[in-house]
Amino acid sequence: MKTFLNMFLAFFYYRFRDLGSLFWNLVFPLMFMFIFGLAFGPGSASTASETPTGEKTWTHVGVYFGEGFSEDFKDRFADLAENYGLKLFETHSEEELGEGVTRGSSGVRYGMAFNGDPKAMRLTAYLNATSQNNNGMYQSTINSLAQDLRTKEANFREILNVEVIEANFNEKPVTTVGYILAGVLSISITFSGLSALIISLGYFRKRKIIRRFLATPLKGSTFLYADILNNFIFSLISLIILFLVSVWVFRIEFTINLPYLALTFVSSMFFMMALGGFFLVVLRSPKAAMNVSNLFSNILVFFSGVYFPLEVLPEWLRSLAFFFPMTYVARSMRFSLGQDFIPLSEFYTSNLVFLAIGVITIPLFGYFIFKREQE
């Protein structure tokens, strides 16, 4: 145990001295966090923000209520929408609502139409096709608002048998900057995991440190597991720093589900470490493996819905994005922080698959690398 602890501390000290590792795992995500955070600002898409004079600015939304919806219901919905920074403009018909969204009448960004029986209502969202950059965020806001409305209406009528399958209720509204910064946190995990084994096993192998280690009575598993723990702790520290910056500097209010967040972090780290180990085993050279992993992550980050919703991508690229691992890391991270909704079946499936791949393949890659040093 003492040997394991000493080895972990040595790895930990080396990791903080490695400027390249610090840049990709902490400085690089921080750069994007400040770029996007300053560009979009707190609550730019779906919550009210304050002007320098202290006045609130609102997102204008059209709304239509079909027959049977009482004034009390309309007032309750207006109060709920106000919490999301929405200013409602009621129309007399659904056709008028659609035209208003298309023309942007009164600055309306999107619309919502309530039809059917108030006890079994149907909500239809109207989005402007020319606002593709924001429609994904508008959809997330509508989903969150609809879930909150279901809860409040169920409690209002004291109905106990209301059930929502595979969804959680957000306590905080979804914002553009919150959506983006949740993606930046997933980037930190991705870069940290990809570079983990390349930095340790790759560069230690190049400097003959692994060969000297294997000449001692110590087991290779001690070396590998101490390095894995070091990578997890280092990545966790980076993630906490990024999270605190997003909360303190940009005043993001995340609705955190700790068990989901912990599973996302552990499974994503295991999978990305395995992927980095794969590059190292195949390419042999740590420099080549690092270059490929950086190229891989930097290209795919723009096609995996990390910085913006997948809805803004062309249909063919949107379908291709679901074959990229970073897509699931970003979606799971946003789901864990209350910035998006995904089915629980997708969340558990992707994370458990990532976890299984990492747990199985990382020891195998370590075995191959150690065996090469012994030959």
LOGU-457900 format. One record per residue (C-alpha): x, y, z; residue in one letter. Coordinates in steps of 0.1 Angstrom, whole numbers, plus 5000, padded with zeros to 4 digits. Example, Ala and Ser with C-alpha at 12.3 -4.5 7.8 and 13.67 -1.06 7.14 Angstrom:
512349555078a/513749895071s/
***
This chain:
500050005000m/502950245008k/504550164975t/501250234957f/500850564975l/504350684968n/503950594932m/500650784930f/502251094946l/505151074921a/502751064892f/500651344906f/503651564911y/504851494875y/501351564861r/501251914875f/504751984863r/503851884827d/502852214810l/501352034780g/499051834802s/498052144821l/497252334789f/495052064773w/493251964805n/492752304821l/493952614802v/492352504768f/488852444783p/489152764803l/489852954771m/486752824755f/484752884787m/485653254787f/485253294750i/481753144749f/480753274784g/481653634775l/480053604740a/476653474751f/476553604787g/474353464815p/470853374804g/471153504768s/468753254753a/466153154777s/466253354809t/465753724817a/468953924820s/469554274834e/470754574815t/473254814831p/470355024844t/468954724862g/466054654839e/465254304829k/465254194793t/462953914782w/462653654755t/459453724736h/457253414730v/453953384713g/451253164729v/447853034718y/445252874741f/442552664726g/439052644739e/438552524774g/441652684790f/440552904818s/441953244827e/443353094859d/445352844839f/446653124816k/447753324846d/449553024862r/451352954829f/452253324826a/453753314861d/455652994853l/456953144820a/458153454839e/460453234859n/462053124826y/462553484814g/459653454789l/457353744780k/454153604765l/452153744736f/448753574733e/447253524698t/443653464688h/444353164666s/447052904659e/447453034624e/448153384637e/450753234661l/452553054632g/452653374611e/453853574641g/456753334647v/457653344610t/457553724607r/459053784642g/456154004652s/456754194684s/460254034686g/458753684691v/461453414690r/459153114690y/455653004699g/453652754719m/450052644712a/447852464738f/445152244724n/442851964736g/441351914770d/443152104798p/443351774817k/445051604788a/446551904770m/448751894739r/451552144735l/452852234700t/456052434696a/456452674667y/460052754657l/461452984631n/463452794605a/465753084600t/466853064637s/468652734635q/471452854658n/468952904686n/466252644679n/467952374699g/468052594730m/464452694724y/463452324723q/465352264756s/463552554772t/460152434760i/460852074773n/461852204807s/458852444808l/456552154798a/457851924825q/457552204851d/453952274839l/453051904843r/454351904878t/452552224889k/449252134872e/449351784888a/449951934922n/447352204916f/444651944909r/446051704935e/446351424909i/448651154923l/448950914894n/450851144870v/454050974858e/456751104834v/458850824819i/462650874815e/462751244824a/463851464853n/462451794863f/464852084862n/464852324891e/466752584872k/465952724836p/468252614807v/470352894794t/472552924763t/475752984783v/474852704807g/474252464778y/477652564762i/479652554794l/478352214803a/479852104770g/483152274779v/483252054811l/482851744789s/485751864768i/487951874799s/487051514806i/487751414770t/491151574767f/492251464802s/491251104795g/492751084760l/496051224771s/496251024803a/497950694793l/499850864764i/501551104789i/502250844815s/502850514797l/503950664765g/506550924777y/507650704806f/508350424781r/510250664758k/512450774787r/513050404797k/511350464831i/508950164826i/511949944817r/513750034849r/510549984869f/510049634855l/513549544866a/512349584902t/510249324921p/507249554918l/504249444897k/503249634866g/499649654879s/500849874907t/502350114882f/499150104860l/496550144888y/498550424905a/498550604872d/494850554867i/494050694901l/496350994894n/494551064862n/491151054879f/492251284907i/493951534882f/490951534859s/488551584889l/490551884901i/490452034866s/486751974864l/486052134898i/488052444888i/486152474856l/482852424874f/483552684900l/484552934873v/481352874854s/479352924886v/481253224901w/482153414870v/479153344847f/476553284875r/475352964860i/472752784880e/473152414874f/470552154886t/473151884896i/472251524899n/475351394917l/474951014910p/474451084873y/477351324873l/479651074891a/478750804866l/479251034836t/482651134849f/483950784858v/482650614826s/483850894803s/487250894819m/487650524816f/486550524779f/488750814769m/491750664787m/491150344768a/490850534735l/494150714742g/495750374752g/494550234719f/496250514699f/499450454719l/499450074713v/498750114676v/501150404668l/503850314694r/505250664694s/503750884722p/504251194701k/502251044672a/499650914696a/499251264712m/498951434678n/496351184666v/494351214698s/494451604697n/493451594660l/490651344667f/489251544696s/489551884681n/487751784649i/485051584664l/484251844691v/482552054664f/480451764651f/479351604684s/477051874698g/479551994724v/479252364718y/475852374701f/472752144698p/472951864672l/469752024656e/471952284639v/473852024619l/472751894585p/470651574587e/473451344574w/475951484599l/473451474627r/473051094621s/476851054619l/477251234652a/475750944671f/478750734662f/481050974679f/481850904716p/482051274725m/478351314716t/477451084745y/479851244769v/478451594762a/474751474763r/475351284796s/477151584811m/474351824802r/471751574815f/473651544848s/473751924851l/470151974842g/470952154809q/469251904786d/466951594786f/467851254773i/466050914779p/467350734809l/467850424788s/470250614766e/472050764796f/472650434813y/473450234781t/476050474769s/477750514803n/477750144811l/479150064777v/481850324782f/482650184816l/482849824804a/485149914775i/487550104798g/487649854826v/488349564801i/490749734776t/492949954798i/494649654816p/495049494782l/496749794767f/498949824798g/499949454794y/500949504758f/503049814766i/504849634795f/505349324774k/507149534747r/509449674773e/510349324785q/511149184750e/
***
